[in-house]
Amino acid sequence: MVNKTERALPPIPVKRYFSLEELCYLADIQPEQFFQWQQDNGVVIGHGGNQYTRQDVVKIRKLSGSFPTYIDRFNLNGHDSLNRPAATAEEVRQDLQAVLEKIEAVLAKPQKTA
C-alpha cells in the first residue's frame, strides 16, 4: 500500500501561475480538502482569487500528506458506515422504477380544463 507521502505526483509544468484546479491536480488533493485545511489551520496559501505561484504549488505538495482524507459530504462517497455501497444497483433500479411509475400515473390523469 502506498502512503500519501510516497505516491508519485505529476511533474510541475514550467509556468509562473496556476489555477486552483491545477494546484489540486499537482498536489493530488481535492479543492474541498484544500479549503478545509486552510480553514482548520488558519493558513491562507496564495494571494487570493484563483491564482497560485509555483512556490505555492511546491509548498502544498510538501504539506499534502497532512491533508485529511477527502469524503464527499453529499453522498459520503456512496458508502454506508461499514464501507459497503449505500445501495445496490438493483435497489436503485427499483427505486427509479417506482418514481417513474408515479410520474406516469400523474401524467396519465385527464387534465381539467377551465
Backbone atoms as SQL, in Angstrom:
CREATE TABLE atoms (id INTEGER PRIMARY KEY, chain TEXT, resi INTEGER, resn TEXT, atom TEXT, x REAL, y REAL, z REAL);
INSERT INTO atoms VALUES
  (1, 'A', 1, 'MET', 'N', 0.842, -1.176, 0.000),
  (2, 'A', 1, 'MET', 'CA', 0.000, 0.000, 0.000),
  (3, 'A', 1, 'MET', 'C', 0.888, 1.240, 0.000),
  (4, 'A', 2, 'VAL', 'N', 0.568, 2.188, -0.840),
  (5, 'A', 2, 'VAL', 'CA', 1.384, 3.385, -0.974),
  (6, 'A', 2, 'VAL', 'C', 0.860, 4.454, -0.030),
  (7, 'A', 3, 'ASN', 'N', 1.743, 4.996, 0.801),
  (8, 'A', 3, 'ASN', 'CA', 1.359, 6.092, 1.675),
  (9, 'A', 3, 'ASN', 'C', 1.156, 7.342, 0.853),
  (10, 'A', 4, 'LYS', 'N', 0.425, 8.301, 1.457),
  (11, 'A', 4, 'LYS', 'CA', 0.189, 9.555, 0.772),
  (12, 'A', 4, 'LYS', 'C', 1.500, 10.253, 0.444),
  (13, 'A', 5, 'THR', 'N', 2.483, 10.130, 1.325),
  (14, 'A', 5, 'THR', 'CA', 3.752, 10.812, 1.113),
  (15, 'A', 5, 'THR', 'C', 4.627, 10.093, 0.098),
  (16, 'A', 6, 'GLU', 'N', 4.331, 8.825, -0.210),
  (17, 'A', 6, 'GLU', 'CA', 5.151, 8.045, -1.133),
  (18, 'A', 6, 'GLU', 'C', 4.576, 7.993, -2.545),
  (19, 'A', 7, 'ARG', 'N', 3.421, 8.569, -2.762),
  (20, 'A', 7, 'ARG', 'CA', 2.801, 8.491, -4.077),
  (21, 'A', 7, 'ARG', 'C', 3.555, 9.366, -5.078),
  (22, 'A', 8, 'ALA', 'N', 3.470, 8.984, -6.313),
  (23, 'A', 8, 'ALA', 'CA', 4.135, 9.745, -7.372),
  (24, 'A', 8, 'ALA', 'C', 3.218, 10.880, -7.809),
  (25, 'A', 9, 'LEU', 'N', 3.692, 12.094, -7.658),
  (26, 'A', 9, 'LEU', 'CA', 2.921, 13.259, -8.066),
  (27, 'A', 9, 'LEU', 'C', 3.331, 13.650, -9.481),
  (28, 'A', 10, 'PRO', 'N', 2.406, 14.253, -10.224),
  (29, 'A', 10, 'PRO', 'CA', 2.762, 14.673, -11.580),
  (30, 'A', 10, 'PRO', 'C', 3.815, 15.784, -11.545),
  (31, 'A', 11, 'PRO', 'N', 4.629, 15.883, -12.576),
  (32, 'A', 11, 'PRO', 'CA', 5.641, 16.944, -12.599),
  (33, 'A', 11, 'PRO', 'C', 4.987, 18.320, -12.685),
  (34, 'A', 12, 'ILE', 'N', 5.630, 19.311, -12.109),
  (35, 'A', 12, 'ILE', 'CA', 5.110, 20.679, -12.135),
  (36, 'A', 12, 'ILE', 'C', 5.497, 21.311, -13.468),
  (37, 'A', 13, 'PRO', 'N', 4.516, 21.785, -14.238),
  (38, 'A', 13, 'PRO', 'CA', 4.832, 22.423, -15.519),
  (39, 'A', 13, 'PRO', 'C', 5.644, 23.707, -15.316),
  (40, 'A', 14, 'VAL', 'N', 6.357, 24.086, -16.348),
  (41, 'A', 14, 'VAL', 'CA', 7.163, 25.301, -16.289),
  (42, 'A', 14, 'VAL', 'C', 6.249, 26.482, -16.602),
  (43, 'A', 15, 'LYS', 'N', 5.704, 27.070, -15.566),
  (44, 'A', 15, 'LYS', 'CA', 4.890, 28.272, -15.691),
  (45, 'A', 15, 'LYS', 'C', 4.869, 28.975, -14.349),
  (46, 'A', 16, 'ARG', 'N', 4.485, 30.226, -14.330),
  (47, 'A', 16, 'ARG', 'CA', 4.563, 31.025, -13.118),
  (48, 'A', 16, 'ARG', 'C', 3.313, 30.902, -12.246),
  (49, 'A', 17, 'TYR', 'N', 2.133, 30.923, -12.862),
  (50, 'A', 17, 'TYR', 'CA', 0.892, 30.915, -12.099),
  (51, 'A', 17, 'TYR', 'C', 0.044, 29.697, -12.440),
  (52, 'A', 18, 'PHE', 'N', -0.701, 29.228, -11.425),
  (53, 'A', 18, 'PHE', 'CA', -1.539, 28.047, -11.568),
  (54, 'A', 18, 'PHE', 'C', -2.929, 28.349, -11.034),
  (55, 'A', 19, 'SER', 'N', -3.933, 27.723, -11.636),
  (56, 'A', 19, 'SER', 'CA', -5.304, 27.853, -11.136),
  (57, 'A', 19, 'SER', 'C', -5.491, 26.899, -9.953),
  (58, 'A', 20, 'LEU', 'N', -6.609, 27.046, -9.259),
  (59, 'A', 20, 'LEU', 'CA', -6.917, 26.152, -8.139),
  (60, 'A', 20, 'LEU', 'C', -6.987, 24.705, -8.621),
  (61, 'A', 21, 'GLU', 'N', -7.612, 24.491, -9.770),
  (62, 'A', 21, 'GLU', 'CA', -7.740, 23.135, -10.304),
  (63, 'A', 21, 'GLU', 'C', -6.368, 22.533, -10.599),
  (64, 'A', 22, 'GLU', 'N', -5.479, 23.342, -11.178),
  (65, 'A', 22, 'GLU', 'CA', -4.130, 22.852, -11.471),
  (66, 'A', 22, 'GLU', 'C', -3.366, 22.550, -10.183),
  (67, 'A', 23, 'LEU', 'N', -3.475, 23.445, -9.207),
  (68, 'A', 23, 'LEU', 'CA', -2.811, 23.242, -7.917),
  (69, 'A', 23, 'LEU', 'C', -3.258, 21.925, -7.293),
  (70, 'A', 24, 'CYS', 'N', -4.565, 21.703, -7.267),
  (71, 'A', 24, 'CYS', 'CA', -5.098, 20.484, -6.649),
  (72, 'A', 24, 'CYS', 'C', -4.681, 19.237, -7.427),
  (73, 'A', 25, 'TYR', 'N', -4.661, 19.319, -8.741),
  (74, 'A', 25, 'TYR', 'CA', -4.216, 18.181, -9.549),
  (75, 'A', 25, 'TYR', 'C', -2.754, 17.858, -9.252),
  (76, 'A', 26, 'LEU', 'N', -1.920, 18.890, -9.207),
  (77, 'A', 26, 'LEU', 'CA', -0.485, 18.685, -8.996),
  (78, 'A', 26, 'LEU', 'C', -0.165, 18.182, -7.592),
  (79, 'A', 27, 'ALA', 'N', -1.042, 18.483, -6.623),
  (80, 'A', 27, 'ALA', 'CA', -0.828, 18.024, -5.248),
  (81, 'A', 27, 'ALA', 'C', -1.639, 16.774, -4.928),
  (82, 'A', 28, 'ASP', 'N', -2.454, 16.319, -5.881),
  (83, 'A', 28, 'ASP', 'CA', -3.298, 15.138, -5.704),
  (84, 'A', 28, 'ASP', 'C', -4.233, 15.290, -4.508),
  (85, 'A', 29, 'ILE', 'N', -4.925, 16.429, -4.479),
  (86, 'A', 29, 'ILE', 'CA', -5.922, 16.706, -3.441),
  (87, 'A', 29, 'ILE', 'C', -7.173, 17.253, -4.112),
  (88, 'A', 30, 'GLN', 'N', -8.257, 17.324, -3.361),
  (89, 'A', 30, 'GLN', 'CA', -9.495, 17.917, -3.839),
  (90, 'A', 30, 'GLN', 'C', -9.556, 19.371, -3.385),
  (91, 'A', 31, 'PRO', 'N', -10.204, 20.260, -4.156),
  (92, 'A', 31, 'PRO', 'CA', -10.332, 21.653, -3.718),
  (93, 'A', 31, 'PRO', 'C', -10.979, 21.769, -2.336),
  (94, 'A', 32, 'GLU', 'N', -11.955, 20.895, -2.056),
  (95, 'A', 32, 'GLU', 'CA', -12.618, 20.933, -0.755),
  (96, 'A', 32, 'GLU', 'C', -11.630, 20.631, 0.372),
  (97, 'A', 33, 'GLN', 'N', -10.713, 19.678, 0.122),
  (98, 'A', 33, 'GLN', 'CA', -9.679, 19.363, 1.117),
  (99, 'A', 33, 'GLN', 'C', -8.806, 20.581, 1.370),
  (100, 'A', 34, 'PHE', 'N', -8.431, 21.263, 0.300),
  (101, 'A', 34, 'PHE', 'CA', -7.557, 22.425, 0.395),
  (102, 'A', 34, 'PHE', 'C', -8.229, 23.533, 1.202),
  (103, 'A', 35, 'PHE', 'N', -9.496, 23.831, 0.882),
  (104, 'A', 35, 'PHE', 'CA', -10.212, 24.878, 1.611),
  (105, 'A', 35, 'PHE', 'C', -10.374, 24.513, 3.080),
  (106, 'A', 36, 'GLN', 'N', -10.729, 23.258, 3.365),
  (107, 'A', 36, 'GLN', 'CA', -10.913, 22.817, 4.748),
  (108, 'A', 36, 'GLN', 'C', -9.603, 22.897, 5.514),
  (109, 'A', 37, 'TRP', 'N', -8.506, 22.503, 4.888),
  (110, 'A', 37, 'TRP', 'CA', -7.195, 22.552, 5.529),
  (111, 'A', 37, 'TRP', 'C', -6.825, 23.995, 5.864),
  (112, 'A', 38, 'GLN', 'N', -7.067, 24.916, 4.926),
  (113, 'A', 38, 'GLN', 'CA', -6.772, 26.329, 5.186),
  (114, 'A', 38, 'GLN', 'C', -7.598, 26.842, 6.364),
  (115, 'A', 39, 'GLN', 'N', -8.868, 26.482, 6.391),
  (116, 'A', 39, 'GLN', 'CA', -9.753, 26.935, 7.461),
  (117, 'A', 39, 'GLN', 'C', -9.344, 26.327, 8.801),
  (118, 'A', 40, 'ASP', 'N', -9.050, 25.045, 8.830),
  (119, 'A', 40, 'ASP', 'CA', -8.680, 24.372, 10.076),
  (120, 'A', 40, 'ASP', 'C', -7.370, 24.892, 10.651),
  (121, 'A', 41, 'ASN', 'N', -6.425, 25.237, 9.786),
  (122, 'A', 41, 'ASN', 'CA', -5.100, 25.650, 10.240),
  (123, 'A', 41, 'ASN', 'C', -4.910, 27.161, 10.284),
  (124, 'A', 42, 'GLY', 'N', -5.904, 27.921, 9.854),
  (125, 'A', 42, 'GLY', 'CA', -5.779, 29.375, 9.870),
  (126, 'A', 42, 'GLY', 'C', -4.688, 29.876, 8.942),
  (127, 'A', 43, 'VAL', 'N', -4.470, 29.151, 7.863),
  (128, 'A', 43, 'VAL', 'CA', -3.414, 29.492, 6.912),
  (129, 'A', 43, 'VAL', 'C', -4.056, 29.794, 5.565),
  (130, 'A', 44, 'VAL', 'N', -3.580, 30.849, 4.920),
  (131, 'A', 44, 'VAL', 'CA', -4.056, 31.158, 3.580),
  (132, 'A', 44, 'VAL', 'C', -2.875, 31.032, 2.626),
  (133, 'A', 45, 'ILE', 'N', -3.018, 30.155, 1.667),
  (134, 'A', 45, 'ILE', 'CA', -1.985, 29.954, 0.651),
  (135, 'A', 45, 'ILE', 'C', -2.424, 30.714, -0.598),
  (136, 'A', 46, 'GLY', 'N', -1.506, 31.396, -1.224),
  (137, 'A', 46, 'GLY', 'CA', -1.837, 32.165, -2.421),
  (138, 'A', 46, 'GLY', 'C', -2.154, 33.601, -2.049),
  (139, 'A', 47, 'HIS', 'N', -2.488, 34.355, -3.049),
  (140, 'A', 47, 'HIS', 'CA', -2.737, 35.782, -2.842),
  (141, 'A', 47, 'HIS', 'C', -4.192, 36.128, -3.106),
  (142, 'A', 48, 'GLY', 'N', -5.085, 35.216, -2.832),
  (143, 'A', 48, 'GLY', 'CA', -6.499, 35.456, -3.074),
  (144, 'A', 48, 'GLY', 'C', -6.862, 35.098, -4.506),
  (145, 'A', 49, 'GLY', 'N', -8.127, 35.066, -4.753),
  (146, 'A', 49, 'GLY', 'CA', -8.569, 34.722, -6.098),
  (147, 'A', 49, 'GLY', 'C', -8.289, 33.274, -6.415),
  (148, 'A', 50, 'ASN', 'N', -7.954, 33.035, -7.653),
  (149, 'A', 50, 'ASN', 'CA', -7.771, 31.665, -8.124),
  (150, 'A', 50, 'ASN', 'C', -6.377, 31.472, -8.705),
  (151, 'A', 51, 'GLN', 'N', -5.408, 32.267, -8.253),
  (152, 'A', 51, 'GLN', 'CA', -4.057, 32.191, -8.798),
  (153, 'A', 51, 'GLN', 'C', -3.063, 31.798, -7.719),
  (154, 'A', 52, 'TYR', 'N', -2.226, 30.829, -8.038),
  (155, 'A', 52, 'TYR', 'CA', -1.215, 30.343, -7.107),
  (156, 'A', 52, 'TYR', 'C', 0.122, 30.303, -7.836),
  (157, 'A', 53, 'THR', 'N', 1.185, 30.642, -7.122),
  (158, 'A', 53, 'THR', 'CA', 2.513, 30.650, -7.727),
  (159, 'A', 53, 'THR', 'C', 3.113, 29.246, -7.700),
  (160, 'A', 54, 'ARG', 'N', 4.204, 29.099, -8.407),
  (161, 'A', 54, 'ARG', 'CA', 4.931, 27.830, -8.413),
  (162, 'A', 54, 'ARG', 'C', 5.371, 27.472, -6.998),
  (163, 'A', 55, 'GLN', 'N', 5.793, 28.486, -6.233),
  (164, 'A', 55, 'GLN', 'CA', 6.213, 28.266, -4.848),
  (165, 'A', 55, 'GLN', 'C', 5.042, 27.744, -4.005),
  (166, 'A', 56, 'ASP', 'N', 3.828, 28.268, -4.250),
  (167, 'A', 56, 'ASP', 'CA', 2.640, 27.775, -3.547),
  (168, 'A', 56, 'ASP', 'C', 2.400, 26.302, -3.863),
  (169, 'A', 57, 'VAL', 'N', 2.570, 25.935, -5.127),
  (170, 'A', 57, 'VAL', 'CA', 2.360, 24.541, -5.540),
  (171, 'A', 57, 'VAL', 'C', 3.355, 23.627, -4.831),
  (172, 'A', 58, 'VAL', 'N', 4.621, 24.033, -4.791),
  (173, 'A', 58, 'VAL', 'CA', 5.651, 23.229, -4.120),
  (174, 'A', 58, 'VAL', 'C', 5.319, 23.087, -2.635),
  (175, 'A', 59, 'LYS', 'N', 4.879, 24.181, -2.014),
  (176, 'A', 59, 'LYS', 'CA', 4.537, 24.168, -0.591),
  (177, 'A', 59, 'LYS', 'C', 3.373, 23.210, -0.318),
  (178, 'A', 60, 'ILE', 'N', 2.326, 23.278, -1.127),
  (179, 'A', 60, 'ILE', 'CA', 1.153, 22.419, -0.933),
  (180, 'A', 60, 'ILE', 'C', 1.512, 20.956, -1.183),
  (181, 'A', 61, 'ARG', 'N', 2.358, 20.690, -2.159),
  (182, 'A', 61, 'ARG', 'CA', 2.777, 19.302, -2.403),
  (183, 'A', 61, 'ARG', 'C', 3.499, 18.731, -1.191),
  (184, 'A', 62, 'LYS', 'N', 4.321, 19.549, -0.537),
  (185, 'A', 62, 'LYS', 'CA', 5.031, 19.081, 0.658),
  (186, 'A', 62, 'LYS', 'C', 4.066, 18.852, 1.817),
  (187, 'A', 63, 'LEU', 'N', 3.039, 19.693, 1.900),
  (188, 'A', 63, 'LEU', 'CA', 2.085, 19.607, 3.005),
  (189, 'A', 63, 'LEU', 'C', 0.920, 18.663, 2.727),
  (190, 'A', 64, 'SER', 'N', 0.780, 18.174, 1.513),
  (191, 'A', 64, 'SER', 'CA', -0.418, 17.410, 1.154),
  (192, 'A', 64, 'SER', 'C', -0.593, 16.140, 1.985),
  (193, 'A', 65, 'GLY', 'N', 0.474, 15.622, 2.568),
  (194, 'A', 65, 'GLY', 'CA', 0.347, 14.456, 3.440),
  (195, 'A', 65, 'GLY', 'C', -0.404, 14.764, 4.721),
  (196, 'A', 66, 'SER', 'N', -0.480, 16.049, 5.086),
  (197, 'A', 66, 'SER', 'CA', -1.185, 16.431, 6.312),
  (198, 'A', 66, 'SER', 'C', -2.656, 16.748, 6.053),
  (199, 'A', 67, 'PHE', 'N', -3.098, 16.654, 4.800),
  (200, 'A', 67, 'PHE', 'CA', -4.488, 16.950, 4.483),
  (201, 'A', 67, 'PHE', 'C', -5.359, 15.771, 4.897),
  (202, 'A', 68, 'PRO', 'N', -6.525, 16.038, 5.468),
  (203, 'A', 68, 'PRO', 'CA', -7.416, 14.927, 5.834),
  (204, 'A', 68, 'PRO', 'C', -7.928, 14.229, 4.579),
  (205, 'A', 69, 'THR', 'N', -8.299, 12.973, 4.721),
  (206, 'A', 69, 'THR', 'CA', -8.859, 12.220, 3.609),
  (207, 'A', 69, 'THR', 'C', -10.134, 12.894, 3.145),
  (208, 'A', 70, 'TYR', 'N', -10.300, 12.988, 1.841),
  (209, 'A', 70, 'TYR', 'CA', -11.484, 13.646, 1.293),
  (210, 'A', 70, 'TYR', 'C', -12.684, 12.715, 1.355),
  (211, 'A', 71, 'ILE', 'N', -13.767, 13.215, 1.936),
  (212, 'A', 71, 'ILE', 'CA', -15.034, 12.493, 1.965),
  (213, 'A', 71, 'ILE', 'C', -16.083, 13.428, 1.399),
  (214, 'A', 72, 'ASP', 'N', -16.726, 12.995, 0.348),
  (215, 'A', 72, 'ASP', 'CA', -17.782, 13.789, -0.257),
  (216, 'A', 72, 'ASP', 'C', -18.951, 13.798, 0.716),
  (217, 'A', 73, 'ARG', 'N', -19.220, 14.943, 1.318),
  (218, 'A', 73, 'ARG', 'CA', -20.255, 15.005, 2.353),
  (219, 'A', 73, 'ARG', 'C', -21.654, 14.893, 1.781),
  (220, 'A', 74, 'PHE', 'N', -21.800, 15.089, 0.481),
  (221, 'A', 74, 'PHE', 'CA', -23.128, 14.980, -0.114),
  (222, 'A', 74, 'PHE', 'C', -23.592, 13.533, -0.128),
  (223, 'A', 75, 'ASN', 'N', -22.719, 12.630, -0.517),
  (224, 'A', 75, 'ASN', 'CA', -23.129, 11.224, -0.563),
  (225, 'A', 75, 'ASN', 'C', -22.179, 10.291, 0.179),
  (226, 'A', 76, 'LEU', 'N', -21.229, 10.853, 0.926),
  (227, 'A', 76, 'LEU', 'CA', -20.259, 10.058, 1.678),
  (228, 'A', 76, 'LEU', 'C', -19.614, 8.997, 0.793),
  (229, 'A', 77, 'ASN', 'N', -19.305, 9.408, -0.422),
  (230, 'A', 77, 'ASN', 'CA', -18.677, 8.539, -1.418),
  (231, 'A', 77, 'ASN', 'C', -19.525, 7.308, -1.734),
  (232, 'A', 78, 'GLY', 'N', -20.824, 7.401, -1.488),
  (233, 'A', 78, 'GLY', 'CA', -21.726, 6.317, -1.838),
  (234, 'A', 78, 'GLY', 'C', -21.633, 5.091, -0.957),
  (235, 'A', 79, 'HIS', 'N', -21.039, 5.212, 0.239),
  (236, 'A', 79, 'HIS', 'CA', -20.871, 4.070, 1.131),
  (237, 'A', 79, 'HIS', 'C', -21.520, 4.335, 2.482),
  (238, 'A', 80, 'ASP', 'N', -21.945, 3.260, 3.136),
  (239, 'A', 80, 'ASP', 'CA', -22.513, 3.393, 4.468),
  (240, 'A', 80, 'ASP', 'C', -21.399, 3.359, 5.514),
  (241, 'A', 81, 'SER', 'N', -21.777, 3.323, 6.793),
  (242, 'A', 81, 'SER', 'CA', -20.784, 3.373, 7.868),
  (243, 'A', 81, 'SER', 'C', -19.864, 2.150, 7.896),
  (244, 'A', 82, 'LEU', 'N', -20.276, 1.042, 7.285),
  (245, 'A', 82, 'LEU', 'CA', -19.441, -0.159, 7.227),
  (246, 'A', 82, 'LEU', 'C', -18.669, -0.248, 5.913),
  (247, 'A', 83, 'ASN', 'N', -18.646, 0.854, 5.164),
  (248, 'A', 83, 'ASN', 'CA', -17.931, 0.961, 3.899),
  (249, 'A', 83, 'ASN', 'C', -18.479, 0.019, 2.829),
  (250, 'A', 84, 'ARG', 'N', -19.773, -0.263, 2.919),
  (251, 'A', 84, 'ARG', 'CA', -20.449, -1.032, 1.877),
  (252, 'A', 84, 'ARG', 'C', -21.193, -0.039, 0.996),
  (253, 'A', 85, 'PRO', 'N', -21.446, -0.374, -0.248),
  (254, 'A', 85, 'PRO', 'CA', -22.240, 0.536, -1.078),
  (255, 'A', 85, 'PRO', 'C', -23.570, 0.835, -0.391),
  (256, 'A', 86, 'ALA', 'N', -23.949, 2.104, -0.364),
  (257, 'A', 86, 'ALA', 'CA', -25.175, 2.506, 0.322),
  (258, 'A', 86, 'ALA', 'C', -26.405, 1.876, -0.320),
  (259, 'A', 87, 'ALA', 'N', -26.362, 1.635, -1.622),
  (260, 'A', 87, 'ALA', 'CA', -27.471, 0.985, -2.309),
  (261, 'A', 87, 'ALA', 'C', -26.907, 0.155, -3.451),
  (262, 'A', 88, 'THR', 'N', -27.496, -1.008, -3.635),
  (263, 'A', 88, 'THR', 'CA', -27.058, -1.843, -4.753),
  (264, 'A', 88, 'THR', 'C', -27.688, -1.316, -6.035),
  (265, 'A', 89, 'ALA', 'N', -27.177, -1.758, -7.144),
  (266, 'A', 89, 'ALA', 'CA', -27.715, -1.332, -8.434),
  (267, 'A', 89, 'ALA', 'C', -29.182, -1.743, -8.560),
  (268, 'A', 90, 'GLU', 'N', -29.517, -2.909, -8.047),
  (269, 'A', 90, 'GLU', 'CA', -30.901, -3.386, -8.123),
  (270, 'A', 90, 'GLU', 'C', -31.825, -2.504, -7.284),
  (271, 'A', 91, 'GLU', 'N', -31.390, -2.105, -6.100),
  (272, 'A', 91, 'GLU', 'CA', -32.204, -1.223, -5.254),
  (273, 'A', 91, 'GLU', 'C', -32.419, 0.130, -5.927),
  (274, 'A', 92, 'VAL', 'N', -31.381, 0.651, -6.521),
  (275, 'A', 92, 'VAL', 'CA', -31.503, 1.932, -7.224),
  (276, 'A', 92, 'VAL', 'C', -32.459, 1.792, -8.399),
  (277, 'A', 93, 'ARG', 'N', -32.340, 0.689, -9.151),
  (278, 'A', 93, 'ARG', 'CA', -33.220, 0.465, -10.289),
  (279, 'A', 93, 'ARG', 'C', -34.680, 0.386, -9.846),
  (280, 'A', 94, 'GLN', 'N', -34.948, -0.341, -8.749),
  (281, 'A', 94, 'GLN', 'CA', -36.316, -0.468, -8.248),
  (282, 'A', 94, 'GLN', 'C', -36.867, 0.882, -7.791),
  (283, 'A', 95, 'ASP', 'N', -36.045, 1.662, -7.104),
  (284, 'A', 95, 'ASP', 'CA', -36.493, 2.984, -6.657),
  (285, 'A', 95, 'ASP', 'C', -36.803, 3.896, -7.841),
  (286, 'A', 96, 'LEU', 'N', -35.944, 3.866, -8.843),
  (287, 'A', 96, 'LEU', 'CA', -36.179, 4.692, -10.027),
  (288, 'A', 96, 'LEU', 'C', -37.419, 4.234, -10.785),
  (289, 'A', 97, 'GLN', 'N', -37.636, 2.930, -10.835),
  (290, 'A', 97, 'GLN', 'CA', -38.829, 2.401, -11.495),
  (291, 'A', 97, 'GLN', 'C', -40.088, 2.870, -10.765),
  (292, 'A', 98, 'ALA', 'N', -40.063, 2.870, -9.437),
  (293, 'A', 98, 'ALA', 'CA', -41.216, 3.335, -8.657),
  (294, 'A', 98, 'ALA', 'C', -41.488, 4.815, -8.912),
  (295, 'A', 99, 'VAL', 'N', -40.443, 5.616, -8.975),
  (296, 'A', 99, 'VAL', 'CA', -40.613, 7.048, -9.256),
  (297, 'A', 99, 'VAL', 'C', -41.185, 7.239, -10.652),
  (298, 'A', 100, 'LEU', 'N', -40.673, 6.499, -11.620),
  (299, 'A', 100, 'LEU', 'CA', -41.161, 6.592, -12.991),
  (300, 'A', 100, 'LEU', 'C', -42.639, 6.223, -13.069),
  (301, 'A', 101, 'GLU', 'N', -43.048, 5.182, -12.356),
  (302, 'A', 101, 'GLU', 'CA', -44.456, 4.774, -12.356),
  (303, 'A', 101, 'GLU', 'C', -45.339, 5.863, -11.766),
  (304, 'A', 102, 'LYS', 'N', -44.881, 6.525, -10.708),
  (305, 'A', 102, 'LYS', 'CA', -45.653, 7.626, -10.118),
  (306, 'A', 102, 'LYS', 'C', -45.791, 8.784, -11.101),
  (307, 'A', 103, 'ILE', 'N', -44.724, 9.099, -11.789),
  (308, 'A', 103, 'ILE', 'CA', -44.767, 10.193, -12.767),
  (309, 'A', 103, 'ILE', 'C', -45.723, 9.849, -13.900),
  (310, 'A', 104, 'GLU', 'N', -45.641, 8.619, -14.399),
  (311, 'A', 104, 'GLU', 'CA', -46.526, 8.200, -15.484),
  (312, 'A', 104, 'GLU', 'C', -47.982, 8.216, -15.040),
  (313, 'A', 105, 'ALA', 'N', -48.251, 7.847, -13.776),
  (314, 'A', 105, 'ALA', 'CA', -49.625, 7.862, -13.264),
  (315, 'A', 105, 'ALA', 'C', -50.164, 9.289, -13.215),
  (316, 'A', 106, 'VAL', 'N', -49.354, 10.220, -12.793),
  (317, 'A', 106, 'VAL', 'CA', -49.788, 11.619, -12.734),
  (318, 'A', 106, 'VAL', 'C', -50.023, 12.158, -14.141),
  (319, 'A', 107, 'LEU', 'N', -49.141, 11.833, -15.057),
  (320, 'A', 107, 'LEU', 'CA', -49.290, 12.319, -16.429),
  (321, 'A', 107, 'LEU', 'C', -50.469, 11.676, -17.148),
  (322, 'A', 108, 'ALA', 'N', -50.869, 10.475, -16.741),
  (323, 'A', 108, 'ALA', 'CA', -51.967, 9.767, -17.394),
  (324, 'A', 108, 'ALA', 'C', -53.335, 10.292, -16.968),
  (325, 'A', 109, 'LYS', 'N', -53.401, 11.013, -15.854),
  (326, 'A', 109, 'LYS', 'CA', -54.681, 11.545, -15.388),
  (327, 'A', 109, 'LYS', 'C', -55.165, 12.612, -16.364),
  (328, 'A', 110, 'PRO', 'N', -56.488, 12.588, -16.652),
  (329, 'A', 110, 'PRO', 'CA', -57.014, 13.625, -17.545),
  (330, 'A', 110, 'PRO', 'C', -56.923, 14.995, -16.865),
  (331, 'A', 111, 'GLN', 'N', -56.584, 15.984, -17.660),
  (332, 'A', 111, 'GLN', 'CA', -56.442, 17.331, -17.120),
  (333, 'A', 111, 'GLN', 'C', -57.780, 18.046, -17.202),
  (334, 'A', 112, 'LYS', 'N', -58.117, 18.766, -16.142),
  (335, 'A', 112, 'LYS', 'CA', -59.352, 19.550, -16.121),
  (336, 'A', 112, 'LYS', 'C', -59.104, 20.855, -16.867),
  (337, 'A', 113, 'THR', 'N', -60.047, 21.206, -17.717),
  (338, 'A', 113, 'THR', 'CA', -59.935, 22.481, -18.421),
  (339, 'A', 113, 'THR', 'C', -60.929, 23.450, -17.829),
  (340, 'A', 114, 'ALA', 'N', -60.557, 24.682, -17.751),
  (341, 'A', 114, 'ALA', 'CA', -61.424, 25.690, -17.132),
  (342, 'A', 114, 'ALA', 'C', -62.293, 26.361, -18.143);
